[in-house]
Amino acid sequence: MNDTLNDFKVTDRQTFIKFLDLLRKDFLNNPESWENKTLPDFLEALSAYTEDIQGYYDNMKLNANADKADWSIFADILKGAKIYE
């Protein structure tokens, strides 16, 4: 299991918890890589990315249905909100 945010695979609730810890550490250690540094900006991006994530999956030819979310989709949404404009 890779402990970097972008390579970490979320498969269940326990790995999602570990992912959240990595996300927090990423914000603290790499704030320059975050487009949305305030809670209001992050939540706005979170909402927008949640709306658009199916397009990302389709464009990347990933076999994922955002309407039937699982723990990995929640993680993808949070990663996307980090940089989504």
C-alpha positions in Angstrom: 0.0 0.0 0.0 1.5 3.3 -1.1 1.2 6.1 1.5 1.2 9.0 -1.0 -2.2 10.7 -1.6 -2.4 10.3 -5.3 -1.4 6.6 -5.3 -3.3 5.5 -2.3 -6.1 3.0 -3.1 -9.4 3.3 -1.2 -11.3 0.1 -1.0 -13.3 0.2 2.2 -14.1 2.3 5.2 -10.8 1.6 6.9 -8.7 2.7 3.9 -11.0 5.8 3.5 -10.1 6.7 7.1 -6.4 6.3 6.2 -6.9 8.4 3.1 -8.5 11.2 5.1 -5.4 11.3 7.3 -3.2 11.4 4.2 -5.3 14.2 2.8 -4.9 16.3 6.0 -1.1 15.7 6.0 -1.0 16.7 2.4 -2.7 20.0 3.2 -0.3 20.6 6.1 2.9 19.6 4.2 2.1 20.8 0.7 -0.3 23.8 0.9 1.1 25.2 -2.4 -0.4 22.2 -4.3 -3.9 23.1 -3.0 -6.0 25.5 -5.1 -8.7 25.6 -2.4 -7.1 26.5 0.9 -10.1 27.8 2.9 -13.0 25.8 4.0 -15.6 27.8 1.9 -13.4 27.5 -1.2 -12.9 23.8 -0.6 -16.6 23.1 0.0 -17.5 25.0 -3.1 -15.1 23.0 -5.1 -16.3 19.8 -3.4 -19.8 20.5 -4.6 -18.8 21.4 -8.1 -16.4 18.4 -8.5 -19.1 16.0 -7.1 -21.4 17.3 -9.9 -18.7 16.9 -12.6 -16.9 13.7 -11.5 -18.8 11.4 -13.9 -17.4 13.4 -16.8 -13.9 12.8 -15.4 -14.5 9.1 -15.2 -16.0 9.0 -18.7 -13.1 11.0 -20.2 -10.5 8.8 -18.4 -12.3 5.7 -19.6 -12.7 4.5 -16.0 -15.4 2.0 -15.3 -17.0 3.9 -12.5 -20.6 5.0 -11.9 -20.6 8.1 -9.6 -24.3 7.5 -8.9 -23.5 4.3 -7.2 -20.7 5.7 -5.0 -18.4 3.7 -2.9 -15.5 4.7 -0.6 -13.1 5.1 -3.5 -15.4 7.6 -5.2 -15.7 9.7 -2.0 -11.9 9.8 -2.0 -11.7 10.8 -5.6 -14.2 13.7 -4.9 -12.1 14.9 -2.0 -8.9 14.7 -4.1 -10.5 16.6 -6.9 -11.8 19.3 -4.6 -8.2 20.0 -3.6 -7.5 21.6 -7.0 -10.8 22.0 -8.8 -11.7 25.5 -10.0 
